C-alpha cells in the first residue's frame, strides 16, 4: 500500500475514532441517545466503506 493511501486510511480511521469519543462523552453526560444511535450508524457505514477500499487496494 502506498504511503499516500495509508495516510488516507489512517486519517479516516482517526476521524471515526474521534466521532466515537464524542458519542461516548455525550452518553456519559446523559445526552440524547438518538444522536448517539444516528452517529453510530454513520460510523458503521463509514467503517464499511473504509474496509472495502482497504481490501480493494491490496
Rosetta blueprint (number, residue, H / E / L):
1 X L
2 X L
3 X H
4 X H
5 X H
6 X H
7 X H
8 X H
9 X H
10 X H
11 X H
12 X H
13 X H
14 X H
15 X H
16 X H
17 X H
18 X H
19 X H
20 X H
21 X H
22 X H
23 X H
24 X H
25 X H
26 X H
27 X H
28 X H
29 X L
30 X L
31 X L
32 X L
33 X H
34 X H
35 X H
36 X H
37 X H
38 X H
39 X H
40 X H
41 X H
42 X H
43 X H
44 X H
45 X H
46 X H
47 X H
48 X H
49 X H
50 X H
51 X H
52 X H
53 X H
54 X H
55 X H
56 X H
57 X H
58 X L
